[in-house]
């Protein structure tokens, strides 16, 4: 079962954008998996929650797929 995790700054996505992205991701798998097997998690990270190269970062989107 695919599990997408999307890490992003607060307010990077509107709720409607999250839903659209989730639907598009699910569409990738629909020819061979039931839609309910596809999981998409959005993780909002606060200003002091991510550091890249030891420096605070607030302009990122990181996606992992299992």
C-alpha positions in Angstrom: 0.0 0.0 0.0 1.5 3.3 -1.0 2.0 5.9 1.7 2.9 9.4 0.7 4.2 11.8 3.4 4.4 15.5 2.5 6.3 17.8 4.8 5.7 21.5 4.3 5.8 24.9 5.9 2.6 26.0 7.7 0.1 27.5 5.2 1.9 26.1 2.2 -1.3 24.4 1.0 -5.0 25.3 1.1 -7.3 22.5 2.1 -8.6 22.4 -1.4 -5.0 22.0 -2.8 -4.4 19.1 -0.3 -7.5 17.3 -1.5 -6.7 17.9 -5.2 -3.1 16.7 -4.7 -4.3 13.6 -2.8 -6.8 12.8 -5.5 -4.1 13.1 -8.2 -1.7 10.9 -6.3 -4.4 8.3 -5.8 -5.2 8.4 -9.5 -1.7 7.1 -10.2 -2.6 3.8 -8.6 -6.2 3.4 -9.5 -5.6 1.0 -12.4 -4.2 -1.7 -10.0 -5.2 -0.8 -6.4 -8.4 0.1 -4.7 -8.4 3.8 -3.9 -8.7 3.2 -0.2 -5.2 1.6 -0.1 -3.5 4.9 -1.0 -2.6 7.1 2.0 -1.4 10.7 1.8 -0.3 12.5 4.9 0.4 16.2 5.1 2.8 17.3 7.9 2.8 21.0 8.6 6.2 22.1 10.1 6.5 25.3 12.1 9.1 27.9 11.5 11.6 26.4 14.1 10.8 22.8 13.0 13.2 22.2 10.2 16.9 23.0 9.7 18.8 22.4 6.5 22.5 22.4 6.7 22.2 23.6 10.3 20.1 26.7 9.3 16.4 27.2 9.8 14.4 26.6 6.6 10.9 27.7 5.8 10.9 27.3 2.0 10.8 23.6 1.5 8.5 20.7 0.5 9.8 17.2 1.2 8.0 14.1 0.0 8.6 10.5 1.0 6.9 7.5 -0.5 6.7 4.1 1.1 
